[in-house]
Amino acid sequence: MAREQIVLLGAPGSGKGTQASHLVKEFGYNHLSTGDLLRSEIAKGTELGQKVQGIIDAGNLVDDMTVLELLKANCDLENKVYIFDGFPRNGEQAKLLEEHVLKGAATKAIYFDMDLEHLIERITNRRVAPKSGEIYNLLTRPPKIEGKCDVSGEDLVHRKDDNEETVRNRMNVFRDTIGPVLDFYESQGQLVRLDASRPSDEVTKSLKEVISA
Ligand code: AMP
């Protein structure tokens, strides 16, 4: 059973969601993705969902305190171990996460290092199954039946913000904001860098080694 909290850092499409699902199965982690939480607010049509929809569709960042409050409302750090995916996105969020959520809890921050140019093709070909959480790629991991999840049979979804224009903006936002996040965890002695350009099973192997160390 896992004991340390994990913060997964990496560009959109660097494989955080896919790798998180392995850790959930193997180590009993709870996967907490702020992108998923926000999309669920949009799907439910809540006031928050209406407020953030345009921001997400354009590939910009929602304001720090709104996302922090949503995150806090969905986690119970005293009893569970988490993979934080999609938060923090900037230096301020890294500080907020430490001060308001982690509060000194043992934590590893794992950075999925990758060349951003390859990611644009990867993301625009991504299809997701919202219920089962499975993630497909039309080029490298197509579903057995077109448009359907292999596990649940549900219809696959092409995320609205996975179109090329929005993806380019999301990459620019990532490039502009990740530096201080890495500096923060480096200065705390919590940062581990993984080469995420390797085949998925090799990344999984390294990740498990890091978690078990
Ligand atoms: P993701 O699923 O992590 O790619 O997130 C999808 C979108 O949700 C992002 O492009 C942002 O618009 C928004 N979002 C997710 N997490 C955050 C965050 N920590 N801070 C601000 N916006 C976020």
Boltz pocket constraint, residues with backbone or C-beta under 6 A from the ligand:
constraints:
  - pocket:
      binder: B
      contacts: [[A, 12], [A, 34], [A, 35], [A, 36], [A, 38], [A, 55], [A, 56], [A, 57], [A, 59], [A, 60], [A, 61], [A, 62], [A, 63], [A, 64], [A, 67], [A, 85], [A, 86], [A, 87], [A, 88], [A, 89], [A, 93], [A, 161], [A, 170]]
      max_distance: 6.0
